[in-house]
Every structure is written in C-alpha cells, then in structure tokens.
Amino acid sequence: MGVMKSMQKNSHLIFASLIGASMAGAQSNESLLRKLVEKGIITEAEAAAVRQDDAAAANEGLPSWVETLSLKGDLRLRFDHVHNSLSDGTGARDRWRYRFRYGAAANMQNGFKAGFRISTGSNSNAGSTNQTFDGGHGRDSLFLDQAYVGWKQDQDWDNDSGLWFYGGKVPNFEKTGWMVSKALFDGDITPEGFEAHYSTGGLGIHGGVYFLNGERRDGESMENLIMAQVTYGFSLSDKTDLDLGLGVYSVESDGLTRTTEGNGNTAGQGMTPVFADAAINYSGMSQPLKFYGTWVNNQVATTKDTGYIGGIKYGKAKAAGSWEAKLEYRNIEKDATWDEMSDSDFGAVGVAAANTFSGGTNIKGTVLQGKYQLYSNVQAAVTWFHTKSEDGTDDESNNRFQVDLIFKF
C-alpha cells in the first residue's frame, strides 16, 4: 500500500513537472501549481522545486551575455528656421522635421561587444539623420545607421583604458575614443571601416582607416579616409582637468566627390588637415564649466587653409531640472577641412555663391545654445546660428534658429 501511495505521489509530481516544463514562464503555470497544492496533489515544497527547475531551464536556454543586451532610442521634434529672406528677393526658409533612432548593443562577456542602430535620414547625406515632414503623409525611410563589433583587451567596456578595436559601420568618433570637434566631423556621421585605440595613464593613441568606397574593380579603386590622433588628459588641480589632442586625417582625392551635400572647398583641392584640440574642465562651481578650442590647417592647401573654433559651456543638462548653455565662435576658411563632413547645421549665405545658403566651409559666425532637462528622459533645446561667408563672397549675414524637443527611451 505504501508503495502504491509513493508511486501515486511521484506520478503527481512528474505530472506537475511536465506541465511546468511545457508552460515555463507562463502566468498560467503558476496558477496551475497553486491549484495542485490546494487540492493536496503536491506539497508546497514540491511546487517550489518545480519552480526552481523551470527557472534553471529558462536560464540554461539563454546565454549569459543576453542579460547585458541594452535597447536604446530617441525621437527629436524640430522647428528649423534655416535662413532669412535674401537680398535678391528669395524668401525665408522654415521647416518642421523629426529624427528617430533606435538600436541595441550587447556585451558578449568575452571582450567582444556588438551593436546596431537604425535611423531616419537619407543615403546621400552622411551628416544628417533628419526627416522633413513632407510627402503627403507617405511612409518615410529607415536606414542602417550602425552595425559594428568591438573588442577590448581587458573586457571592461565601462572604462576607457587599455586596448580596444572597432570594425563595421561604427558609432560617431566622439563615442569610440577620439577627441574630434563636431565642426570638423558632424555628430551624425557613422564612419565605415576599422579603428584601434590604446590608452594608459591619460595618454591615448588612436588610428582609423575608413572606406568611402570599399571595393576595387576594373576602372574603380578603393577610396579611403585615414586618421590618427594622440590625446593626453591630466589634472591641473583637484577641480581642474586639461585634455589635449593632436591629429591628422587624409582623404584620397577621388573620395572628395562622393556626395554633393558639402560646399566651400576649391574644386580639386587635396585634403590633409592637421587639427589640435584643447579643453579645460572646472568643477569648482555650482555647475561644471568648460572652455574648449580647436585649430585646423590643411597641409596641402596654399591659401584659405585654416580654421579655428573657441567656446565656453556652463552646466550639464542630464538630471530632471538641470540645464546647460553654450557660446561658440567658428571661423572655417574654405579649404581648411573637408566640406562634406563638417557640421551640417552650420551654414551661411555665400558659401558657394552669392544669394545662396548652404553648409560646409567658408563660414564664420557664432553658435548660442541652451538646453533644459524637463524630465530625466525629455529635453528641450534652442540653438541660434549667426553666420556669414568667411571670404566675403556675400557679405549678407544670416540667422538660423532651431527649437528641439528630444525624447529618450
């Protein structure tokens, strides 16, 4: 009789385990276990054992690195007053736009990290992910904005020391280890190629090879952008840090005509700019204070070959209720840097011709920006660009205003 009871009890337990295995993770599984306990078919201890087995089976079914998978996106709504009415009678230009980006990244817990991101934008402009409200409510396009893998020697992606590599369509330069001004390389650019970085004791060495055309075939050659930089950061005091950078990049001449978005460069002009950056960060006030500057000189140009940027930033818009303000001055001569990669929002009348507004180089002017963090994941921003052509092709000044509302999720 005892044997029969034991067999009956075990059969109930096996039955409960089978039910749990077939419905693992489902809410009805827990309800069923509670019912079996209520009717005395299994004990609470046996139900707990089934739950433990279910949890173990679920964990065994997924690799541990899945727990590191992070999803991240943002949506920006923008009003953009591009330019005033021009002296030749051309009317002002205003537009409503949005930007959407969403992606994922995973630390694979063996030194490797992989990620991707999709975004709005266009395939012809590497420096913008904006989409104008147009097309009569038609569908808008999404593009693959990032698709990359990284490897770090110490397997710790939370610090910027040691040796690390990136390959693929990688995140923007400021996200991977470079110290590069957005005036030279727009913040929306996601270059395609390979990078290597090494940092120790404040000293950083950085190198990258990027492919504007990564295929060699009959009548067509590969076109590359090659960049290298040395950075050094150290403390001047317990509240003051200084960051320095010295770099150079070179673009093969054929690569300078890959897109038509930039303006300003002399036709046929080679491009090998040297750029120097410096930033002082001071934390001894109620808000962080930063002074920064960039100097750039194209080594293969004979005239109009230099640019400089100087600015001050106060505050940091991150936590709800926080804010920041920035004032910056730029003077970028026409052949100082590659016009197609420069800040796509910084434009002027007369960059390429009189009575014509465009972005690129051959621009001087001021950028004033304020940001306010409405919530930890919602930000409002206003930016004013006051510019004119650097060489006086058109002496008409321009005022561009952008009003943004940004949601992060």
C-alpha positions as CSV (number, residue, x, y, z in Angstrom):
1,M,0.0,0.0,0.0
2,G,2.9,2.4,0.9
3,V,4.5,1.6,-2.4
4,M,1.3,2.5,-4.3
5,K,0.9,5.8,-2.4
6,S,4.6,6.6,-3.2
7,M,4.1,5.8,-6.9
8,Q,0.9,7.9,-6.9
9,K,2.6,10.8,-5.3
10,N,5.6,10.6,-7.6
11,S,3.3,10.4,-10.6
12,H,1.6,13.6,-9.5
13,L,5.0,15.3,-9.1
14,I,6.1,14.1,-12.6
15,F,2.8,15.4,-14.0
16,A,3.3,18.8,-12.4
17,S,6.9,18.9,-13.6
18,L,5.7,18.1,-17.2
19,I,3.1,20.8,-17.0
20,G,5.7,23.3,-15.7
21,A,8.2,22.4,-18.4
22,S,5.6,22.7,-21.2
23,M,4.4,26.1,-19.9
24,A,7.6,27.5,-18.4
25,G,7.5,31.3,-17.9
26,A,3.7,31.5,-18.5
27,Q,1.5,33.0,-15.9
28,S,-0.9,30.0,-16.1
29,N,1.9,27.7,-14.9
30,E,2.0,29.4,-11.5
31,S,-1.9,29.3,-11.2
32,L,-1.8,25.5,-12.0
33,L,0.8,24.8,-9.4
34,R,-1.2,26.7,-6.8
35,K,-4.3,24.6,-7.6
36,L,-2.4,21.4,-7.3
37,V,-1.1,22.4,-3.9
38,E,-4.7,23.5,-2.8
39,K,-6.1,20.1,-3.7
40,G,-3.3,18.3,-1.9
41,I,-2.0,16.6,-5.1
42,I,1.5,18.0,-4.4
43,T,3.1,19.8,-1.5
44,E,4.3,23.4,-1.4
45,A,7.8,22.2,-1.2
46,E,7.3,20.1,-4.4
47,A,5.8,23.1,-6.2
48,A,8.8,25.2,-5.2
49,A,11.1,22.5,-6.6
50,V,9.2,22.7,-9.9
51,R,9.5,26.5,-10.0
52,Q,13.2,26.1,-9.4
53,D,13.6,23.6,-12.2
54,D,11.7,25.9,-14.5
55,A,13.9,28.9,-13.7
56,A,17.0,26.8,-14.2
57,A,15.8,25.5,-17.5
58,A,15.0,29.0,-18.7
59,N,18.5,30.2,-17.7
60,E,20.1,27.3,-19.4
61,G,18.2,28.1,-22.6
62,L,19.7,31.7,-22.9
63,P,23.4,32.6,-22.9
64,S,24.5,34.8,-20.0
65,W,25.5,37.7,-22.3
66,V,21.8,38.2,-23.2
67,E,21.4,39.8,-19.8
68,T,23.8,42.6,-21.0
69,L,21.6,43.4,-24.0
70,S,20.5,47.0,-23.9
71,L,18.0,48.8,-26.2
72,K,18.1,52.5,-26.6
73,G,16.4,55.1,-28.8
74,D,15.5,58.7,-29.2
75,L,13.0,60.9,-31.0
76,R,13.6,64.5,-31.8
77,L,11.0,67.0,-33.0
78,R,12.4,70.2,-34.5
79,F,11.4,73.5,-35.9
80,D,14.2,74.9,-38.2
81,H,14.3,78.4,-39.4
82,V,17.1,77.8,-42.0
83,H,17.6,81.3,-43.4
84,N,16.2,84.8,-43.6
85,S,14.9,86.4,-46.8
86,L,17.8,87.0,-49.1
87,S,18.8,90.3,-50.7
88,D,17.9,89.0,-54.2
89,G,14.3,88.5,-53.1
90,T,14.5,84.8,-52.2
91,G,12.1,84.1,-49.4
92,A,12.9,82.8,-45.9
93,R,13.1,79.0,-45.4
94,D,11.3,77.3,-42.5
95,R,10.7,73.6,-42.0
96,W,9.4,71.1,-39.4
97,R,11.4,67.9,-39.0
98,Y,12.0,64.9,-36.9
99,R,14.7,62.4,-36.1
100,F,14.2,58.8,-35.0
101,R,17.0,56.4,-33.9
102,Y,16.7,53.0,-32.3
103,G,19.3,50.3,-31.6
104,A,20.7,47.6,-29.5
105,A,24.1,46.7,-28.1
106,A,25.4,43.6,-26.2
107,N,28.5,43.0,-24.2
108,M,29.3,39.4,-25.1
109,Q,31.4,38.9,-22.0
110,N,34.4,37.7,-23.8
111,G,35.9,41.0,-24.7
112,F,33.6,41.5,-27.7
113,K,30.7,44.0,-28.0
114,A,28.3,44.1,-30.9
115,G,25.6,46.6,-31.8
116,F,23.4,48.1,-34.4
117,R,21.1,51.2,-34.9
118,I,18.5,52.2,-37.4
119,S,17.6,55.9,-38.1
120,T,15.8,58.3,-40.3
121,G,17.8,60.4,-42.8
122,S,18.9,60.0,-46.4
123,N,21.5,57.9,-48.1
124,S,23.1,60.9,-49.7
125,N,23.9,62.9,-46.6
126,A,26.2,61.3,-44.0
127,G,25.9,64.3,-41.7
128,S,22.1,64.3,-41.1
129,T,19.5,61.9,-39.7
130,N,16.7,64.4,-40.0
131,Q,13.4,63.8,-41.9
132,T,11.3,66.7,-43.0
133,F,7.5,66.4,-42.6
134,D,6.5,66.0,-46.3
135,G,5.2,63.6,-48.9
136,G,1.6,64.0,-48.1
137,H,1.7,61.6,-45.0
138,G,3.5,58.9,-47.0
139,R,5.8,56.4,-45.4
140,D,9.3,57.6,-44.5
141,S,12.5,55.5,-44.9
142,L,14.7,54.0,-42.2
143,F,18.4,53.2,-42.8
144,L,21.0,51.1,-41.1
145,D,22.9,53.7,-39.2
146,Q,25.3,51.5,-37.2
147,A,26.4,47.8,-37.5
148,Y,29.6,47.2,-35.6
149,V,31.6,44.9,-33.4
150,G,34.2,46.0,-30.8
151,W,36.9,44.1,-28.9
152,K,38.6,45.2,-25.6
153,Q,41.6,43.6,-24.2
154,D,40.5,43.8,-20.5
155,Q,36.9,43.0,-21.4
156,D,35.8,46.1,-19.4
157,W,33.8,48.4,-21.6
158,D,32.9,50.7,-18.7
159,N,36.4,52.3,-18.7
160,D,38.5,54.0,-21.5
161,S,41.8,52.4,-20.6
162,G,43.7,49.6,-22.3
163,L,43.5,48.4,-25.9
164,W,40.3,48.3,-28.0
165,F,39.2,48.0,-31.6
166,Y,36.1,48.7,-33.6
167,G,35.0,47.4,-37.0
168,G,32.0,47.9,-39.3
169,K,29.7,50.9,-39.5
170,V,30.8,52.2,-36.2
171,P,29.4,54.9,-33.8
172,N,30.4,58.5,-34.2
173,F,34.0,59.5,-33.4
174,E,33.2,61.0,-30.0
175,K,31.6,57.7,-28.9
176,T,34.6,55.5,-29.7
177,G,37.6,57.3,-28.2
178,W,38.5,60.2,-30.4
179,M,38.8,63.9,-29.4
180,V,37.4,65.5,-32.6
181,S,35.3,68.7,-33.0
182,K,31.8,68.3,-34.4
183,A,32.6,71.4,-36.5
184,L,35.0,69.2,-38.5
185,F,33.0,65.9,-38.4
186,D,29.3,66.2,-37.9
187,G,27.9,64.3,-34.9
188,D,25.6,62.2,-37.1
189,I,28.4,60.7,-39.1
190,T,28.8,56.9,-38.5
191,P,32.0,56.0,-40.5
192,E,32.6,52.6,-42.1
193,G,35.9,50.9,-41.5
194,F,38.2,50.0,-38.7
195,E,39.6,51.7,-35.6
196,A,42.3,51.0,-33.0
197,H,42.7,52.8,-29.7
198,Y,45.1,52.5,-26.8
199,S,45.0,54.5,-23.6
200,T,47.1,54.4,-20.4
201,G,47.9,56.9,-17.7
202,G,46.0,59.7,-19.6
203,L,47.8,59.1,-22.8
204,G,45.8,57.9,-25.8
205,I,46.8,56.7,-29.3
206,H,44.1,56.4,-31.9
207,G,44.1,55.3,-35.5
208,G,41.4,54.6,-38.1
209,V,41.0,53.5,-41.7
210,Y,37.6,54.3,-43.2
211,F,36.3,53.3,-46.7
212,L,34.4,55.8,-48.8
213,N,34.4,53.1,-51.5
214,G,35.5,49.7,-50.2
215,E,35.6,47.9,-53.5
216,R,38.4,47.7,-56.1
217,R,37.4,46.6,-59.6
218,D,38.1,47.4,-63.2
219,G,38.0,51.1,-63.7
220,E,37.3,51.8,-60.0
221,S,39.7,51.9,-57.0
222,M,39.2,52.0,-53.2
223,E,38.8,55.4,-51.7
224,N,39.9,55.8,-48.1
225,L,39.9,58.3,-45.2
226,I,42.9,57.7,-42.9
227,M,43.0,59.4,-39.5
228,A,45.4,59.3,-36.5
229,Q,45.5,61.2,-33.2
230,V,47.4,61.4,-29.9
231,T,45.4,62.6,-26.8
232,Y,46.6,63.4,-23.3
233,G,44.5,64.2,-20.3
234,F,45.6,65.2,-16.8
235,S,44.6,67.1,-13.7
236,L,45.8,70.6,-13.1
237,S,44.2,70.6,-9.6
238,D,41.6,68.6,-7.7
239,K,38.9,70.6,-9.6
240,T,40.5,71.3,-12.9
241,D,41.3,68.9,-15.8
242,L,43.0,69.6,-19.1
243,D,42.5,67.4,-22.2
244,L,44.7,67.8,-25.3
245,G,44.7,66.3,-28.7
246,L,46.8,66.4,-31.9
247,G,45.6,64.6,-35.0
248,V,45.7,64.4,-38.8
249,Y,43.5,62.9,-41.4
250,S,43.9,62.5,-45.2
251,V,41.3,61.8,-47.9
252,E,42.1,60.4,-51.3
253,S,41.3,63.0,-54.0
254,D,38.6,60.8,-55.6
255,G,36.8,60.4,-52.3
256,L,36.2,64.2,-52.1
257,T,33.4,63.9,-54.7
258,R,31.4,61.0,-53.1
259,T,28.4,63.2,-52.1
260,T,27.1,66.6,-53.0
261,E,25.9,67.8,-49.6
262,G,29.0,69.9,-48.7
263,N,30.1,73.3,-50.3
264,G,33.0,75.6,-49.9
265,N,36.1,73.6,-50.9
266,T,38.1,74.6,-54.0
267,A,37.5,72.1,-56.8
268,G,40.3,69.5,-57.0
269,Q,41.8,70.6,-53.6
270,G,43.6,67.9,-51.7
271,M,42.8,67.3,-48.1
272,T,45.3,66.5,-45.4
273,P,44.3,68.7,-42.3
274,V,46.2,68.7,-39.0
275,F,44.0,69.5,-36.1
276,A,44.7,70.4,-32.5
277,D,42.2,70.4,-29.6
278,A,42.2,71.6,-26.0
279,A,39.6,71.6,-23.3
280,I,39.7,72.8,-19.7
281,N,37.0,71.4,-17.3
282,Y,36.5,73.1,-14.0
283,S,34.2,71.5,-11.3
284,G,34.7,74.1,-8.5
285,M,31.4,75.9,-9.2
286,S,27.8,75.0,-8.7
287,Q,27.7,73.8,-12.3
288,P,30.5,72.3,-14.4
289,L,32.4,74.8,-16.5
290,K,34.3,74.0,-19.8
291,F,36.5,76.1,-22.1
292,Y,37.4,74.4,-25.4
293,G,39.1,75.2,-28.7
294,T,40.2,73.6,-32.0
295,W,42.7,74.7,-34.6
296,V,42.9,73.1,-38.0
297,N,45.2,73.6,-41.0
298,N,45.1,71.8,-44.4
299,Q,48.7,70.9,-45.1
300,V,48.2,70.6,-48.9
301,A,46.4,73.9,-49.4
302,T,48.3,77.1,-50.1
303,T,45.6,79.7,-49.2
304,K,42.4,79.7,-47.2
305,D,43.7,76.7,-45.4
306,T,43.0,77.4,-41.7
307,G,40.1,77.2,-39.2
308,Y,39.6,77.7,-35.5
309,I,36.8,77.2,-33.0
310,G,36.6,78.5,-29.5
311,G,33.8,78.1,-26.9
312,I,32.6,78.0,-23.4
313,K,30.0,75.7,-21.9
314,Y,28.3,76.1,-18.5
315,G,26.1,73.5,-16.8
316,K,25.1,70.0,-17.8
317,A,21.5,69.0,-18.8
318,K,21.1,65.5,-17.6
319,A,19.0,65.1,-14.4
320,A,15.5,66.5,-14.4
321,G,15.5,70.3,-13.8
322,S,19.2,70.7,-14.9
323,W,20.3,72.9,-17.7
324,E,23.3,74.0,-19.8
325,A,24.3,76.9,-22.0
326,K,27.0,77.1,-24.7
327,L,28.6,80.0,-26.6
328,E,30.9,79.2,-29.5
329,Y,32.7,81.0,-32.3
330,R,33.9,79.4,-35.5
331,N,36.0,80.7,-38.4
332,I,36.5,78.0,-41.1
333,E,38.3,79.0,-44.3
334,K,37.1,77.3,-47.5
335,D,39.9,74.7,-47.7
336,A,40.7,74.2,-44.1
337,T,38.7,70.9,-43.8
338,W,36.5,68.6,-45.9
339,D,33.3,70.5,-46.5
340,E,31.1,67.3,-46.9
341,M,31.9,66.0,-43.4
342,S,31.6,69.3,-41.5
343,D,28.7,70.3,-39.2
344,S,25.6,70.2,-41.4
345,D,23.7,72.8,-39.3
346,F,26.4,75.4,-39.6
347,G,25.7,77.2,-42.9
348,A,25.8,80.7,-44.4
349,V,24.8,82.8,-47.4
350,G,27.6,83.0,-49.9
351,V,29.4,79.7,-49.0
352,A,29.5,78.7,-52.7
353,A,27.8,81.6,-54.4
354,A,26.1,84.9,-53.7
355,N,22.4,84.8,-52.6
356,T,22.6,81.1,-51.9
357,F,22.5,79.5,-48.4
358,S,24.5,76.2,-47.8
359,G,26.6,74.4,-45.3
360,G,30.2,73.3,-45.5
361,T,33.2,75.5,-45.1
362,N,34.0,79.2,-45.9
363,I,31.8,80.2,-42.9
364,K,32.4,82.3,-39.8
365,G,30.0,83.0,-37.0
366,T,28.6,82.4,-33.6
367,V,26.6,79.5,-32.1
368,L,24.5,80.1,-29.0
369,Q,22.7,77.1,-27.4
370,G,20.6,76.4,-24.3
371,K,19.3,73.1,-23.1
372,Y,16.8,72.3,-20.3
373,Q,16.1,68.8,-18.9
374,L,12.3,68.7,-18.4
375,Y,12.5,65.1,-17.2
376,S,15.3,62.6,-17.0
377,N,14.4,61.4,-20.5
378,V,12.9,64.6,-22.0
379,Q,14.9,67.6,-23.1
380,A,14.2,71.0,-24.7
381,A,16.8,72.9,-26.6
382,V,17.1,76.2,-28.5
383,T,20.0,77.0,-30.9
384,W,20.9,80.2,-32.7
385,F,23.5,80.4,-35.5
386,H,24.6,83.9,-36.6
387,T,26.8,83.5,-39.6
388,K,28.2,84.9,-42.9
389,S,30.6,83.7,-45.6
390,E,34.3,83.9,-44.5
391,D,35.7,85.2,-47.7
392,G,33.0,87.8,-48.3
393,T,31.6,86.2,-51.4
394,D,28.3,87.5,-50.0
395,D,28.5,89.9,-47.0
396,E,24.9,89.1,-46.0
397,S,24.6,87.7,-42.5
398,N,22.1,85.0,-41.6
399,N,20.2,84.0,-38.5
400,R,19.3,80.3,-38.2
401,F,17.1,79.1,-35.3
402,Q,16.4,75.6,-34.2
403,V,13.9,74.6,-31.5
404,D,14.1,70.9,-30.3
405,L,12.1,68.6,-28.1
406,I,14.0,65.3,-27.5
407,F,12.6,62.1,-26.0
408,K,15.0,59.3,-25.0
409,F,13.8,55.7,-24.3
